[in-house]
Amino acid sequence: ETLTVPAGATVTWVWRDGAIAHDVNGDGFQSEVMAEGTFRHRFTTPGSYDYLCTLHPNMTGTIEVTR
């Protein structure tokens, strides 16, 4: 999936699985491995930021940051 946000926006990832752990790993940001909880990252520089779950590499996404 791709999410487009303006520069300065904070993106929040939410884990509600409870049984299977995941993480978020991208250029300049990385969460802890967890099965429940949240991770937030503020995107200040415009660009395209790909991310994935290092435990499940087929789970990917992109944050497009605009001016």
N, C-alpha and C positions, 0 to 999 in steps of 0.2 A: 504494500500500500504506500501511497504518497500523501503526505500532509503538507500543505502550504501555509506558512505563517510569516508575519512581518518580523523584521529584525527587532530584537529585544524581547520577543515572546518566549515564554517558558512552556515547554512541552512536558506533560506528565504521562508516564506509562503506568498502568495499573495492572497488578497481578491479582487474580481472583480464583486461580485454579485450585489452590489448596493442596494438591497432591503431587503436581509435577513442577519442578523448579525451572526457572528461566532467568536470563539476564538480557541486558541491552549493551551492545558494544559497538561504538562508532568512532569516527575520527574526532578525538578530543573529549570523549565522554564514555563512561563505563559504569554500569550499576553493579551491585552485588548480585550473587545468585540467590534467588528467593522464589518461594511458591506463592506467597501472599505479600502484598505491600505496594508501595509506590516508589517511583524514581522520577526526579525532575531534573531537567537541564534547560538553561537559558541560552538561546541562540542569538548572538549579537552581531554576527557577520553574515551578510548575504551569501548564499551559495547552496549547494546541494550536499546533503549529509546522509550517506547510506549507513544503515545499521543492521545488526543481526543478533540473534541469540546464539552464543557460542556453543550452547549445549544442543541446539537444534538448528544447524546452519541453513536449513530450508526456510526458516522463519526470518524474513527480511523486510525492510521498509526503507523509505527515503523521506527526509525532512527537507523541503524546499523553502529556503529563507529568502524573502524578498526585501527590498528597501522600504 
